[in-house]
Protein backbone atom coordinates (compact mmCIF):
# COMPACT_ATOMS: atom_id res chain seq x y z
CA UNK A 1 0.00 0.00 0.00
CA UNK A 2 2.87 2.33 0.89
CA UNK A 3 4.49 1.84 -2.54
CA UNK A 4 1.23 2.73 -4.31
CA UNK A 5 0.82 5.82 -2.16
CA UNK A 6 4.36 6.96 -2.99
CA UNK A 7 3.79 6.20 -6.70
CA UNK A 8 0.71 8.43 -6.62
CA UNK A 9 1.42 11.30 -4.22
CA UNK A 10 5.07 10.93 -3.33
CA UNK A 11 8.48 11.45 -4.79
CA UNK A 12 12.11 10.66 -4.12
CA UNK A 13 13.85 13.98 -3.77
CA UNK A 14 17.41 14.28 -5.00
CA UNK A 15 18.46 17.87 -4.43
CA UNK A 16 21.60 19.82 -3.70
CA UNK A 17 22.55 21.42 -0.41
CA UNK A 18 24.06 24.90 -0.07
CA UNK A 19 27.50 23.34 -0.54
CA UNK A 20 26.38 21.48 -3.69
CA UNK A 21 26.28 18.08 -1.94
CA UNK A 22 23.44 15.67 -2.64
CA UNK A 23 20.41 15.50 -0.33
CA UNK A 24 18.12 12.48 -0.72
CA UNK A 25 14.74 11.95 0.89
CA UNK A 26 11.35 10.45 0.19
CA UNK A 27 8.30 12.68 0.53
CA UNK A 28 4.55 12.05 0.47
CA UNK A 29 2.25 15.07 0.22
CA UNK A 30 -1.43 14.68 1.08
CA UNK A 31 -4.29 17.01 1.88
CA UNK A 32 -4.21 18.08 5.51
CA UNK A 33 -7.37 16.04 6.15
CA UNK A 34 -5.27 12.90 5.43
CA UNK A 35 -2.70 13.67 8.14
CA UNK A 36 -3.90 10.71 10.22
CA UNK A 37 -3.02 8.30 7.37
CA UNK A 38 0.50 9.67 7.31
CA UNK A 39 0.80 9.40 11.08
CA UNK A 40 -0.38 5.77 10.90
CA UNK A 41 2.30 4.98 8.31
CA UNK A 42 4.93 6.79 10.38
CA UNK A 43 3.87 4.83 13.46
CA UNK A 44 4.18 1.51 11.58
CA UNK A 45 7.52 2.28 9.95
CA UNK A 46 8.93 4.11 13.00
CA UNK A 47 10.85 6.50 10.75
CA UNK A 48 10.45 9.95 9.24
CA UNK A 49 8.78 13.15 10.32
CA UNK A 50 5.54 14.88 9.46
CA UNK A 51 5.19 18.55 8.66
CA UNK A 52 1.77 20.20 8.47
CA UNK A 53 1.32 23.35 6.42
CA UNK A 54 -2.11 24.72 7.34
CA UNK A 55 -1.70 27.70 5.01
CA UNK A 56 -1.50 25.31 2.03
CA UNK A 57 -3.69 22.52 3.49
CA UNK A 58 -0.85 20.01 3.12
CA UNK A 59 0.47 17.28 5.38
CA UNK A 60 3.91 16.07 4.37
CA UNK A 61 5.66 12.87 5.43
CA UNK A 62 9.45 13.07 4.95
CA UNK A 63 11.84 10.14 5.25
CA UNK A 64 15.52 11.13 5.44
CA UNK A 65 18.44 9.61 3.54
CA UNK A 66 19.66 7.79 6.66
CA UNK A 67 16.25 6.20 7.30
CA UNK A 68 16.00 5.29 3.61
CA UNK A 69 19.44 3.66 3.61
CA UNK A 70 19.23 1.86 6.92
CA UNK A 71 15.55 0.90 7.17
CA UNK A 72 13.28 1.46 4.18
CA UNK A 73 15.51 0.30 1.30
CA UNK A 74 16.48 -2.94 3.08
CA UNK A 75 12.75 -3.59 3.70
CA UNK A 76 11.89 -2.87 0.07
CA UNK A 77 14.64 -5.16 -1.20
CA UNK A 78 13.92 -7.93 1.32
CA UNK A 79 10.24 -8.05 0.31
CA UNK A 80 11.05 -7.68 -3.42
CA UNK A 81 8.90 -4.57 -3.74
CA UNK A 82 9.26 -1.92 -6.40
CA UNK A 83 7.57 1.17 -7.79
CA UNK A 84 5.21 0.61 -10.70
CA UNK A 85 5.20 4.08 -12.30
CA UNK A 86 8.04 5.10 -14.61
CA UNK A 87 8.64 8.37 -12.81
CA UNK A 88 9.05 6.86 -9.35
CA UNK A 89 11.04 3.91 -10.71
CA UNK A 90 13.45 6.30 -12.43
CA UNK A 91 13.83 8.29 -9.20
CA UNK A 92 14.47 5.07 -7.25
CA UNK A 93 17.09 3.90 -9.79
CA UNK A 94 18.86 7.26 -9.53
CA UNK A 95 18.80 7.13 -5.72
CA UNK A 96 20.20 3.59 -5.68
CA UNK A 97 22.94 4.61 -8.12
CA UNK A 98 23.94 7.47 -5.82
CA UNK A 99 23.92 5.27 -2.72
CA UNK A 100 25.86 2.43 -4.38
CA UNK A 101 28.47 4.88 -5.67
CA UNK A 102 28.64 7.12 -2.62
CA UNK A 103 32.46 7.14 -2.69
CA UNK A 104 32.45 8.76 -6.15
CA UNK A 105 29.19 10.68 -6.22
CA UNK A 106 29.13 13.27 -3.48
CA UNK A 107 28.12 16.47 -5.22
CA UNK A 108 25.14 17.30 -7.41
CA UNK A 109 27.23 17.81 -10.55
CA UNK A 110 28.54 14.21 -10.27
CA UNK A 111 25.03 12.81 -10.69
CA UNK A 112 24.18 15.33 -13.41
CA UNK A 113 27.25 14.17 -15.33
CA UNK A 114 26.25 10.50 -14.90
CA UNK A 115 22.72 11.32 -16.15
CA UNK A 116 24.06 13.20 -19.15
CA UNK A 117 26.30 10.26 -20.07
CA UNK A 118 23.43 7.80 -19.48
CA UNK A 119 25.43 5.89 -16.88
CA UNK A 120 22.57 5.29 -14.44
CA UNK A 121 21.47 1.70 -14.94
CA UNK A 122 18.06 0.50 -13.86
CA UNK A 123 18.26 -1.03 -10.41
CA UNK A 124 14.93 -2.75 -10.99
CA UNK A 125 13.52 -3.03 -14.50
CA UNK A 126 9.84 -2.28 -14.88
CA UNK A 127 7.86 -4.79 -16.93
CA UNK A 128 7.59 -3.65 -20.54
CA UNK A 129 4.41 -5.45 -21.53
CA UNK A 130 1.31 -6.99 -20.03
CA UNK A 131 2.73 -10.53 -19.96
CA UNK A 132 5.84 -9.38 -18.05
CA UNK A 133 3.59 -7.61 -15.53
CA UNK A 134 1.70 -10.84 -14.97
CA UNK A 135 5.00 -12.67 -14.35
CA UNK A 136 6.67 -10.04 -12.15
CA UNK A 137 3.80 -8.51 -10.18
CA UNK A 138 1.97 -10.84 -7.82
CA UNK A 139 -1.76 -10.28 -7.40
CA UNK A 140 -1.20 -9.69 -3.66
CA UNK A 141 1.37 -6.95 -4.34
CA UNK A 142 -0.80 -5.36 -7.04
CA UNK A 143 -3.90 -5.43 -4.82
CA UNK A 144 -2.10 -3.65 -1.97
CA UNK A 145 -0.31 -1.26 -4.33
CA UNK A 146 -3.64 -0.35 -5.92
CA UNK A 147 -5.13 0.57 -2.54
CA UNK A 148 -2.30 3.04 -1.90
CA UNK A 149 -2.40 4.37 -5.45
CA UNK A 150 -6.17 4.84 -5.25
CA UNK A 151 -5.81 6.79 -1.99
CA UNK A 152 -3.36 9.05 -3.81
CA UNK A 153 -4.91 9.37 -7.26
CA UNK A 154 -8.56 8.30 -6.98
CA UNK A 155 -11.37 10.84 -7.30
CA UNK A 156 -15.10 10.62 -6.71
CA UNK A 157 -17.19 13.29 -8.37
CA UNK A 158 -20.70 14.05 -9.57
CA UNK A 159 -21.21 15.34 -13.07
CA UNK A 160 -23.68 18.12 -13.91
CA UNK A 161 -26.20 15.52 -15.11
CA UNK A 162 -26.13 13.83 -11.66
CA UNK A 163 -24.00 10.81 -12.64
CA UNK A 164 -21.66 9.77 -9.85
CA UNK A 165 -18.20 8.80 -11.12
CA UNK A 166 -14.96 7.42 -9.81
CA UNK A 167 -11.76 8.23 -11.67
CA UNK A 168 -8.25 6.84 -11.40
CA UNK A 169 -5.69 8.16 -13.83
CA UNK A 170 -1.99 8.51 -14.37
CA UNK A 171 -0.11 9.84 -17.37
CA UNK A 172 1.99 7.50 -19.52
CA UNK A 173 1.17 4.31 -17.61
CA UNK A 174 -1.01 2.47 -20.15
CA UNK A 175 0.64 -0.94 -19.62
CA UNK A 176 0.20 -0.64 -15.86
CA UNK A 177 -3.48 0.24 -16.26
CA UNK A 178 -3.99 -2.64 -18.69
C-alpha positions in Angstrom: 0.0 0.0 0.0 2.9 2.3 0.9 4.5 1.8 -2.5 1.2 2.7 -4.3 0.8 5.8 -2.2 4.4 7.0 -3.0 3.8 6.2 -6.7 0.7 8.4 -6.6 1.4 11.3 -4.2 5.1 10.9 -3.3 8.5 11.5 -4.8 12.1 10.7 -4.1 13.8 14.0 -3.8 17.4 14.3 -5.0 18.5 17.9 -4.4 21.6 19.8 -3.7 22.5 21.4 -0.4 24.1 24.9 -0.1 27.5 23.3 -0.5 26.4 21.5 -3.7 26.3 18.1 -1.9 23.4 15.7 -2.6 20.4 15.5 -0.3 18.1 12.5 -0.7 14.7 12.0 0.9 11.4 10.5 0.2 8.3 12.7 0.5 4.5 12.0 0.5 2.3 15.1 0.2 -1.4 14.7 1.1 -4.3 17.0 1.9 -4.2 18.1 5.5 -7.4 16.0 6.1 -5.3 12.9 5.4 -2.7 13.7 8.1 -3.9 10.7 10.2 -3.0 8.3 7.4 0.5 9.7 7.3 0.8 9.4 11.1 -0.4 5.8 10.9 2.3 5.0 8.3 4.9 6.8 10.4 3.9 4.8 13.5 4.2 1.5 11.6 7.5 2.3 9.9 8.9 4.1 13.0 10.9 6.5 10.7 10.5 10.0 9.2 8.8 13.1 10.3 5.5 14.9 9.5 5.2 18.6 8.7 1.8 20.2 8.5 1.3 23.4 6.4 -2.1 24.7 7.3 -1.7 27.7 5.0 -1.5 25.3 2.0 -3.7 22.5 3.5 -0.9 20.0 3.1 0.5 17.3 5.4 3.9 16.1 4.4 5.7 12.9 5.4 9.4 13.1 4.9 11.8 10.1 5.2 15.5 11.1 5.4 18.4 9.6 3.5 19.7 7.8 6.7 16.3 6.2 7.3 16.0 5.3 3.6 19.4 3.7 3.6 19.2 1.9 6.9 15.6 0.9 7.2 13.3 1.5 4.2 15.5 0.3 1.3 16.5 -2.9 3.1 12.8 -3.6 3.7 11.9 -2.9 0.1 14.6 -5.2 -1.2 13.9 -7.9 1.3 10.2 -8.0 0.3 11.1 -7.7 -3.4 8.9 -4.6 -3.7 9.3 -1.9 -6.4 7.6 1.2 -7.8 5.2 0.6 -10.7 5.2 4.1 -12.3 8.0 5.1 -14.6 8.6 8.4 -12.8 9.0 6.9 -9.4 11.0 3.9 -10.7 13.5 6.3 -12.4 13.8 8.3 -9.2 14.5 5.1 -7.3 17.1 3.9 -9.8 18.9 7.3 -9.5 18.8 7.1 -5.7 20.2 3.6 -5.7 22.9 4.6 -8.1 23.9 7.5 -5.8 23.9 5.3 -2.7 25.9 2.4 -4.4 28.5 4.9 -5.7 28.6 7.1 -2.6 32.5 7.1 -2.7 32.5 8.8 -6.1 29.2 10.7 -6.2 29.1 13.3 -3.5 28.1 16.5 -5.2 25.1 17.3 -7.4 27.2 17.8 -10.6 28.5 14.2 -10.3 25.0 12.8 -10.7 24.2 15.3 -13.4 27.3 14.2 -15.3 26.2 10.5 -14.9 22.7 11.3 -16.1 24.1 13.2 -19.2 26.3 10.3 -20.1 23.4 7.8 -19.5 25.4 5.9 -16.9 22.6 5.3 -14.4 21.5 1.7 -14.9 18.1 0.5 -13.9 18.3 -1.0 -10.4 14.9 -2.7 -11.0 13.5 -3.0 -14.5 9.8 -2.3 -14.9 7.9 -4.8 -16.9 7.6 -3.6 -20.5 4.4 -5.4 -21.5 1.3 -7.0 -20.0 2.7 -10.5 -20.0 5.8 -9.4 -18.0 3.6 -7.6 -15.5 1.7 -10.8 -15.0 5.0 -12.7 -14.4 6.7 -10.0 -12.2 3.8 -8.5 -10.2 2.0 -10.8 -7.8 -1.8 -10.3 -7.4 -1.2 -9.7 -3.7 1.4 -6.9 -4.3 -0.8 -5.4 -7.0 -3.9 -5.4 -4.8 -2.1 -3.6 -2.0 -0.3 -1.3 -4.3 -3.6 -0.4 -5.9 -5.1 0.6 -2.5 -2.3 3.0 -1.9 -2.4 4.4 -5.5 -6.2 4.8 -5.2 -5.8 6.8 -2.0 -3.4 9.0 -3.8 -4.9 9.4 -7.3 -8.6 8.3 -7.0 -11.4 10.8 -7.3 -15.1 10.6 -6.7 -17.2 13.3 -8.4 -20.7 14.1 -9.6 -21.2 15.3 -13.1 -23.7 18.1 -13.9 -26.2 15.5 -15.1 -26.1 13.8 -11.7 -24.0 10.8 -12.6 -21.7 9.8 -9.8 -18.2 8.8 -11.1 -15.0 7.4 -9.8 -11.8 8.2 -11.7 -8.3 6.8 -11.4 -5.7 8.2 -13.8 -2.0 8.5 -14.4 -0.1 9.8 -17.4 2.0 7.5 -19.5 1.2 4.3 -17.6 -1.0 2.5 -20.1 0.6 -0.9 -19.6 0.2 -0.6 -15.9 -3.5 0.2 -16.3 -4.0 -2.6 -18.7 
